[in-house]
């Protein structure tokens, strides 16, 4: 099957006019997205048979931890989750608070129609022929609508596999917000898109700028951070260059996630974000990380404890710095009202 168009795609940055300028009364805000998905071996070839969703059982406990702190996550659900009756019922219980939300996440290898041979390359949905990407999106959107009684409005391409046609497909299906961009990261070597030119600012995108793009927040820290993107790119040409810069305190690229990022790194990044007057922070993690053994980030009980402590410390830090939680509905409304 011939690939689509995202391989080698260097996604252009937004123009200044596309960047959303939050009004003064917006303040400092943050939102938590959860990649709510099946469990699979991250080191094994992609398989349609890996569809277990047992880790969903851990979501209610973590959800309560968030809600007790005033945080109402957006659960970006993929096809195995929403078509499993027990998992879907669990999610319905979580969003019954009226403030948490469900969005869509497309994992093409486990999402019908199954017309492609699963591979690392085609795990990026944007590499699929556009007709097949559209049909998979239609099946996922319908499954979420059936499970939860309303169409999803937020979307993430699994593995951040945004393609050149994805935003048009989303707009045509009534989606309002995309969060497939991982700021300052690239997946070119794996066959995916390159987001290195895109920073963490929320911006308007898609046909006629009808969509909101809320990139996952990444912050450069260290003495070279003012030119972080350039230095990070240069360090990538040197064996272990990124590690050398990080250990020397010169430059670290810090995404806001408890997965693979220490709480010390993350809180330092958030302090710099506040210093830079960054108005919206987006956090993310994968639901299987709530149970040891399903992701590389949480392999045992000690890792699971660290994961939960990470959030407690981070939420304290956000509160101290004046970052208030934001729901998906509030984010979309504020973005539409902003000039």
SVG drawing of the C-alpha trace seen along z (x, -y; Angstrom):
<svg xmlns="http://www.w3.org/2000/svg" viewBox="-26 -42 56 53">
<polyline fill="none" stroke="black" stroke-width="0.4" points="0.0,0.0 1.5,-3.4 2.1,-5.7 0.5,-9.0 2.4,-12.3 3.7,-12.8 7.0,-11.1 9.7,-13.7 7.1,-16.4 8.6,-19.4 5.5,-21.0 5.7,-24.8 5.3,-27.0 2.2,-29.2 2.4,-32.8 2.2,-35.5 -1.5,-36.1 -2.3,-32.4 -1.0,-32.4 -3.8,-32.9 -3.2,-35.9 -4.8,-35.2 -6.5,-38.2 -5.2,-39.4 -8.0,-37.8 -7.2,-34.4 -4.3,-34.3 -2.0,-31.3 -3.7,-28.0 -3.0,-24.3 -4.8,-21.2 -4.1,-17.5 -4.6,-15.2 -4.5,-11.4 -3.7,-9.1 -6.4,-6.5 -5.4,-3.4 -4.7,0.3 -1.7,2.0 1.0,3.2 4.7,4.0 6.4,0.8 9.4,2.7 7.5,5.3 6.2,4.9 2.8,3.3 0.0,5.8 -3.7,5.8 -3.9,8.5 -2.7,6.2 -6.0,4.9 -6.1,5.4 -7.5,2.5 -7.1,3.8 -5.1,0.7 -8.3,-1.3 -9.2,0.1 -6.6,-2.2 -8.1,-5.4 -10.8,-6.0 -8.3,-6.2 -6.0,-8.6 -9.1,-10.6 -10.1,-11.1 -6.6,-12.4 -7.0,-15.0 -10.5,-16.0 -9.7,-16.4 -7.2,-19.1 -9.7,-20.7 -8.2,-19.1 -10.6,-17.7 -8.7,-15.7 -9.5,-15.2 -9.3,-11.5 -8.2,-10.9 -9.6,-7.5 -8.8,-5.1 -10.8,-2.3 -10.0,0.7 -11.0,-1.4 -14.3,-2.8 -15.5,0.5 -14.8,2.4 -18.1,2.2 -16.5,2.3 -13.8,-0.3 -16.4,-2.6 -18.6,-2.3 -15.6,-3.2 -15.0,-6.3 -18.7,-7.3 -18.4,-7.3 -15.4,-9.6 -16.9,-12.2 -20.2,-12.2 -18.8,-15.1 -19.7,-17.2 -16.3,-18.8 -13.9,-16.0 -14.1,-15.1 -13.5,-12.4 -11.7,-13.1 -10.4,-10.8 -7.0,-9.2 -6.3,-7.3 -4.0,-4.2 -4.3,-3.0 -3.0,0.5 -6.0,1.4 -8.6,-0.8 -10.7,0.5 -10.9,0.7 -7.9,3.0 -6.7,2.5 -3.0,1.9 -0.3,4.2 0.7,2.8 4.2,1.4 6.2,-1.3 5.8,-3.5 2.0,-3.2 1.6,-3.6 1.7,-7.3 -1.8,-7.8 -0.6,-10.6 1.4,-8.1 -1.7,-6.3 -3.4,-7.0 -5.8,-9.9 -8.9,-7.9 -7.9,-5.2 -7.0,-7.7 -10.4,-9.3 -12.3,-6.0 -10.4,-5.1 -11.2,-8.5 -14.9,-8.0 -15.0,-4.6 -13.4,-6.0 -15.6,-9.1 -18.8,-7.0 -17.6,-4.6 -17.0,-7.4 -20.3,-9.1 -22.2,-5.8 -20.4,-5.1 -20.7,-8.6 -23.8,-10.1 -22.0,-13.0 -19.3,-13.5 -15.7,-14.1 -14.4,-17.6 -10.7,-17.0 -8.3,-14.8 -4.8,-13.4 -3.0,-11.4 -1.4,-8.4 2.4,-8.7 1.9,-12.3 1.4,-11.1 -0.2,-14.2 -0.3,-14.2 -0.7,-17.0 -4.4,-16.1 -5.3,-15.3 -6.5,-18.8 -8.8,-19.0 -10.3,-15.7 -10.8,-16.8 -12.5,-20.1 -14.8,-18.3 -16.0,-16.1 -16.7,-18.8 -13.6,-18.6 -12.6,-21.8 -9.2,-21.1 -6.2,-19.1 -3.4,-18.2 -1.2,-16.1 1.8,-18.4 4.6,-17.8 6.4,-21.1 10.1,-21.1 10.1,-17.3 10.6,-15.4 9.9,-11.9 11.6,-12.0 13.9,-9.1 10.8,-6.9 9.0,-8.2 6.8,-10.7 6.5,-14.5 8.9,-17.1 7.6,-19.6 10.9,-21.2 9.9,-24.6 6.7,-24.7 6.8,-26.1 4.3,-25.6 2.0,-28.5 -1.6,-27.6 -2.6,-28.6 -5.3,-28.5 -4.8,-26.0 -6.5,-23.9 -8.9,-25.1 -9.6,-28.8 -8.0,-28.5 -11.1,-26.8 -9.2,-24.4 -7.4,-25.2 -3.9,-23.5 -2.9,-23.0 0.7,-21.5 2.1,-19.5 4.2,-21.9 8.0,-21.5 10.4,-23.9 14.1,-24.3 16.1,-24.7 19.8,-25.4 22.2,-28.3 21.7,-27.9 17.9,-27.9 17.5,-31.2 18.6,-29.5 17.5,-26.0 16.1,-24.7 19.2,-25.6 21.6,-24.1 19.5,-21.0 19.5,-20.4 23.3,-20.8 23.8,-18.5 21.8,-15.8 24.6,-15.6 27.1,-14.6 27.0,-11.1 25.4,-11.5 25.4,-15.3 22.1,-15.9 23.2,-14.0 26.4,-15.9 24.7,-19.3 22.1,-18.2 24.7,-16.9 26.7,-20.1 23.6,-22.1 23.7,-23.8 20.6,-22.6 17.7,-20.2 14.5,-19.7 11.8,-19.1 8.3,-18.0 5.6,-18.3 5.0,-14.7 5.8,-12.3 7.0,-9.8 10.7,-9.9 11.0,-13.3 12.0,-13.7 10.0,-15.9 13.1,-18.1 13.4,-18.6 9.7,-19.3 9.3,-21.8 12.4,-23.7 10.7,-23.8 7.5,-25.1 9.3,-27.8 10.9,-29.0 7.5,-28.9 6.1,-31.2 9.2,-33.4 8.6,-33.6 4.9,-34.4 3.7,-31.3 0.0,-31.4 -1.1,-27.8 0.7,-24.6 -0.4,-21.2 0.5,-18.0 0.1,-14.5 0.6,-10.8 -0.5,-7.4 -3.2,-5.5 -1.2,-2.2 1.5,-4.0 -0.9,-3.8 -0.1,0.0 3.4,1.3 4.8,3.2 2.8,1.7 5.1,-1.2 8.8,-1.8 8.2,-4.6 6.5,-2.6 8.1,0.9 7.5,1.7 5.8,0.7 8.4,-1.9 8.0,-3.6 4.2,-3.7 4.7,-5.4 7.1,-7.9 4.5,-8.6 1.8,-9.6 4.2,-11.6 5.3,-13.4 1.8,-14.7 1.4,-15.7 4.6,-17.8 3.7,-19.2 0.2,-20.3 1.7,-22.0 4.2,-23.8 1.5,-24.9 -0.6,-26.2 2.3,-28.1 3.1,-29.7 -0.6,-30.7 -1.4,-28.2 -5.0,-27.2 -6.5,-24.1 -8.6,-24.4 -11.2,-22.1 -11.4,-21.2 -14.6,-23.2 -13.1,-26.2 -10.0,-26.0 -12.1,-25.9 -14.3,-28.7 -11.4,-30.9 -9.6,-30.3 -12.7,-31.2 -13.2,-34.4 -9.5,-35.5 -8.5,-37.8"/>
</svg>
